[in-house]
Amino acid sequence: TATANHNQAIQALLNTLGDNDSFVRLQAAQALGKLIPPVGIDALYQAIRQDKFSNVRKAAKEALKKYIIDSNRSTSEDRLNAFNYLKLVYPKDAEKLLEEKITDSKFLTDHNPVQSVNFENMSVSELIDKLNTNKTNKDPDECVAIAKALGKHGDSDSLNPIIQKLKNLEEGDWVARVSVIEALGNLNISNQQLEQTQLVQTILVDRWRNDAISDVRDAVKQALITIYEKTGGYKPAAQALERYSDDPFLLERLKAMISSANTN
């Protein structure tokens, strides 16, 4: 029957998202964005979280947006699921969609997923325990939430546990890696701690040079900028920014900002 053939075609596309060829995966993501089958939402989200190729991730993101925009073919529940997924990974894209006054935008903003655990109300020691026991391959979103909470605390007691978590995230979920790196940048770390852990020279620079995901590399760059600013010009951070940034004037601007702040 036509329905059976359609379902088989959709399943073939879902399977193709796991193909070894990145171009084939990209085409599968684009096709799902045109067909908008409900079963495609989770698969596209996983492609966004796991695929190493930026063009595939971008295609999956754009496909997910079409679920949100097309109120004629997507149910309210499907649109909400797609929107919440998009907001988890690309919050700026989600906000931009709302600014475009899409159908039922109020419904999308009013029905936020309820976080089962409020990590922001936990102490640093409790968060560290949670981070140490988190199984990122099974619950990457929990890792993201814990890292964000630790970053907000800014307590340097969490430095080594966060570094260890980053080392455990060599592969897999890049969103978790970004959140962990952002947390490292937000900690109030002394120069002595930076030297002891070799956070900049070894750990962050290695991620900047070798991570396959551009979003992760961008997060490292921002973390180094933050560390440089907070420490008033930590030399290894300056050296890394000067050597690896594609902005030749970045370091000069940062130096000027620090100089101006010290003068004032």
N, C-alpha and C positions, 0 to 999 in steps of 0.2 A: 504494500500500500504506500501511498504518498507520505503518510505520517511516519511509517517505519523507515522509509528511505531518508526522510529528513532527519530523523533521530540518528540514523547510521552516519549520515554526513556530519552531523554535529559532533558525534563521538569521535569520528576520524579527525576532525579539527582539534579536539581536545587532546587526542593522542599526539598529534603533530606538534603541539606546543612543547613536547619533550624530545623532538627530533634533534639529531646531532648537528644539523645544518642550521645556522642562525637565520639565513634568508628564508628557509622553510618555516621556521618558528615565527618570523616576522609576518609572513603572509597569513599564517593561521590566526595570529592575533588580529590582523586587519579584517579578516573574514568574519571573525566572531563579532567585531565591532559593527559590521554591516548587518549581520543576521540577528544579533542581540538575543541569543537563547539564554534563558535563566541559568542554565547549568554552566554557562561560560564565566560567570562572575568570579567564582572562587578560583578557577583556573587562571584567569587573567591576573588576579591578585597575586597568585603564586609566581606567575611569570615576572611580575613587577618586582617581587621580593627576591627571586632566586636567579633570574637570568643574568649572565655576566655581560651580555652585549647591550649597550645603551640603546641601539636602534630597536631592539626587541622590547626592551622595557618601555621605551617611549610609545611604541605601537600598542602595547598592552594598556598603557595609561590612557591613550587617546580612545581606545575601544571602551574602556571602563567609563569614560566621560559620556560616551554615546548612550550608554544605559541610563545615565542620570538625566541627560537632556531629552531623550525621546520618551515623553510621557504617553504617547499613543501606543507604543509597543512594549513598554516596561511597566510592570505593576508598581504601585507605591512601595511595596516591600522590597522589590528588586532594586529600585532606584535608591532606596535608603541604604541597602547593603552596599551597593556600589559606591555611594557617596561616603559612607563611613570608612570603607577600605581606602578610598582616595585620600580622605582626610588624614588617615593614619600615616601615610607615606609621603603625600604631597599636599600638606595643609594649605599652601599658597594657591595651588591650583583649585582646591575645593572652595576657598574663599572667593577666588575670581569667578567661579561658576555662579556663586550666589549673587555676586555683584551684577551679573548679566541678567538677573531677574528671571531665572528659569522657572518653569511651572512648579508649584508647591514648594518653593524655596523655604517657606516658613516651616513646613512639615519636616523638611530635611534637617533644619537647625534645631527644631524642638525635640526631635527624637534621637538624642545622642545615646550611644551605647553606655550602659552603666558599668563602671569599672568595679569588678567584684571586690577588689582590695584597694583601699585608699592609701597608696604608698607615700603620698606627700605628708600624711599625718604621722608617719613612722619616724623613729629616731635613726640616727646614722648607723648605730650598731645593729638595729633591727634590719635596716636596708642592706647592710653588708652581709648579714646572714642570709637574707633572701637572694642576694646576688650570687652568693657562693653555692646555693642549692638550686638555682635556676637552671633548667635544662633548655638552653636556648633553641636547640633543634626542634623541641616540642612546643615551646611557648616563647617565641621571640618577642611577642608584644609585652610580656611581663618583663623581660630584660630591658626593653626600651623604657617602660614606665619606671623601673627601679633606677636606671641610669639617669633619667631626667630628674628624679627626686634627689638623688645624690648630688647631681650638678647644682641643684637649687640650694642645697645645704652648703655646698662649697667647702666642706670639712676635709682637710688633707688626710685624716685618718682613713679615708676610703681610697686613697691613691693606689696603694699596692693591690687591693682587691680588684679595682677597676682595670689596672694594668693586666692583671692575670686574666680577667675576663676577655680583654681585647686579644690577648695571646691565644685564647681558646676559640676566637672567632675568625681564624685565618680564612675560612671558607664559609659558605652558607649565607645566612641572612645579612645583607649589607645594611639594612635599616638599623639593625641592632648594633652593627659596627659604628655607624654614624653616631648613634645616641651615646655609645660608650666614649667615643672620641670627643664629642661635644662636652660630655661630663668632665673629662680630663681637663679640657680647656677652661672649664668654669670653676675648678677647684682653686682654693687659695693655697698655692704651693710655694714654699720658700726656695731660694736658689740652692740651698744645701740639699733639699729633697730632690730637686731636679737633677742635681749632680749625682746623688746616690743612686737614683733609679735609672739615670740615663734616658729619661722619658723623651727628651727632644732628640738627642743625637742618635739614639738607636731605635727606639720604639716608633715614634711618630714619623721620623724621616723614612724608616723602612716602609711604613704604610703608604706614605706619599709617593714613594718611588715604585712600589711593587703592587699596590692594590689594583685589581682590574676594574673596579667600579669608580667612575669619575666622581660620583657623589661622596664617596668615602675620601677620596683625595682632596676634594673641596673642603670637607669637614676638618681634615688635618691642617690644611692651610689656615683656616679660620682659628683653629685651636692654637696654632703657633703664633698667630697675630695676637690673640688674647693673652697668651703667656708672655709674649714680648711686652705688651702694654702693661700688664699687671706687675711685672718685675722691673719695670722701668728700663728695659733694654737688655734682657738676658742674651748674652753674646751668641750661644749656640742657636737660639731661635732666630737671631738676626742672620746668622750665616746660612741657615736652612732656607729662610725666606729669600735671601739674596741669590742663592744658588738655584733653587728649584721653582720659584715663582715666575710666571710668564709676564708679570707686571714689573718692568724695570725700575719704576719709580715708587713702588710700594714701600720699600724700606725707608726711603727718604721722607715720605709722607708720615710714616709712623714716628720717625725720629723727630720730625717737626712738631707732631702732636704731643709727644712726651716733653719736649723742650718747652712748649707753650704751657703745658699743665704745670711744670715745675716753676715756671716764671710767675704764673698766677698764684 
